[in-house]
Amino acid sequence: MENRKDNDLDYINLIYPLWHFLSLSEKPVVADAIFVFGCIDMQVPAYAMKLWKGGFSKKILLTGESGVMKSSEFNGPEAVAFANYMQENGVPDSDIVIEPTAKNTGENVRFGMEMLAKNNITPKSLLLVSRPFCMQRCAATFKKQFPNVKTIACPVEGDVIDFIDRPKPEFALRLVSELDRLKRYPEQGFTVPIEIPIEISELATLIFNTYNK
């Protein structure tokens, strides 16, 4: 197991199937708004802006106060940092709706939709933008809270290596924790159930036993 932890290629090969399962991705289509989940990864607003520039929607909803991970680059809510970035790169204020108080995915969805309503936007379809490994949960949360809204999962483009934002063992365990949430949250009423292949569950156990030292 030590060799697996010390070899980048072996590490990627180990975690990739779990990463791929978590990274729900669908082809973007024209929608009523681009719904962006906050985090400390500036690849997220950059990709949402790419969708906006591509004509997939005229409105962008940014939601998020702060999560577990913090960044010195953010002097305030994640949604505000995202908005500042977009405004600096040519997106007009009129196309941006900011929800700066949500502290978890459930609040992102609920508070974000409330903020859209306050801005006289009642979407029937949304492009969901987040980091790839969070996308299954984002979509499942939306389907639980707003089942009549069509959502299209549009995670940031890139490979797993582009999103490793912490020491490799910690990132591997972060993926395991994400799968665990998908298992637990339906029973708690947070998300719709998702079918998880047995091989993915077994892989998550292997990853946990490998890196939970």
Long-range contacts (C-beta under 8 A, 24 or more apart in sequence): 1-210, 4-210, 5-168, 5-169, 5-210, 5-211, 11-168, 11-172, 12-160, 12-161, 14-172, 14-203, 14-206, 14-207, 14-210, 15-160, 15-171, 15-172, 15-175, 15-207, 16-160, 17-199, 17-200, 17-203, 18-175, 18-176, 18-179, 18-200, 18-203, 18-204, 18-207, 19-132, 19-133, 19-160, 19-175, 21-136, 21-179, 21-196, 21-197, 21-200, 22-132, 22-133, 22-134, 22-135, 22-136, 22-137, 22-175, 22-178, 22-179, 22-182, 23-132, 23-133, 23-135, 23-136, 23-155, 24-135, 24-136, 24-139, 24-153, 24-155, 25-132, 25-135, 25-153, 25-154, 25-155, 26-152, 26-153, 26-154, 27-152, 28-54, 28-56, 28-127, 28-152, 28-154, 29-56, 29-125, 29-127, 29-152, 30-55, 30-56, 30-57, 31-56, 31-57, 31-123, 31-125, 31-126, 31-127, 31-150, 31-152, 32-57, 32-59, 32-121, 32-123, 32-124, 32-125, 32-126, 33-57, 33-59, 33-60, 33-61, 33-97, 33-116, 33-121, 33-123, 33-126, 33-127, 34-59, 34-60, 34-61, 34-126, 34-127, 34-129, 34-154, 35-61, 35-63, 35-112, 35-123, 35-126, 35-127, 35-128, 35-129, 35-151, 36-60, 36-61, 36-62, 36-63, 36-79, 36-82, 36-129, 36-130, 37-63, 37-64, 37-105, 37-108, 37-128, 37-129, 37-130, 37-134, 37-138, 38-62, 38-63, 38-64, 38-65, 38-66, 38-67, 38-77, 38-78, 38-79, 38-82, 38-102, 38-108, 39-64, 39-67, 39-69, 39-78, 39-130, 39-131, 39-134, 40-67, 40-69, 40-70, 40-71, 40-73, 40-74, 40-78, 40-165, 41-131, 41-156, 41-163, 41-165, 42-73, 42-81, 42-82, 42-85, 43-131, 43-156, 43-158, 43-162, 43-163, 44-82, 44-129, 44-130, 44-131, 44-156, 45-82, 45-85, 45-86, 46-85, 46-156, 47-129, 47-154, 47-155, 47-156, 47-157, 48-82, 48-86, 48-129, 49-85, 49-86, 49-89, 49-91, 51-127, 51-129, 51-154, 52-86, 52-91, 52-95, 56-127, 57-127, 58-95, 59-95, 59-96, 59-97, 59-116, 59-121, 60-86, 60-91, 60-95, 60-96, 60-97, 61-97, 61-99, 61-112, 61-115, 61-116, 62-86, 62-96, 62-97, 62-98, 62-99, 63-98, 63-99, 63-100, 63-102, 63-107, 63-108, 63-111, 63-112, 63-115, 64-99, 64-100, 64-102, 64-108, 65-100, 65-101, 65-102, 65-103, 66-103, 67-103, 67-104, 69-165, 69-166, 76-100, 77-101, 97-121, 105-134, 105-137, 105-138, 105-141, 105-190, 106-141, 106-145, 106-190, 108-138, 108-141, 109-138, 109-141, 109-142, 109-145, 109-146, 110-145, 113-145, 113-146, 113-149, 123-149, 124-148, 124-149, 124-150, 125-149, 125-150, 125-151, 125-152, 126-150, 126-151, 126-152, 127-151, 127-152, 127-154, 128-152, 128-153, 128-154, 129-154, 129-155, 129-156, 130-155, 130-156, 131-155, 131-156, 131-163, 132-156, 132-158, 132-160, 132-163, 133-163, 133-174, 133-175, 133-178, 134-178, 136-178, 136-182, 136-194, 137-178, 137-181, 137-182, 137-185, 137-191, 140-182, 140-185, 140-186, 140-191, 140-192, 140-194, 141-185, 141-190, 141-191, 143-191, 143-192, 144-189, 144-190, 144-191, 144-192, 147-192, 169-211, 169-213, 170-211, 172-207, 172-210, 172-211, 173-207, 173-208, 173-211, 173-212, 175-204, 175-207, 176-204, 176-207, 176-208, 179-204, 180-204
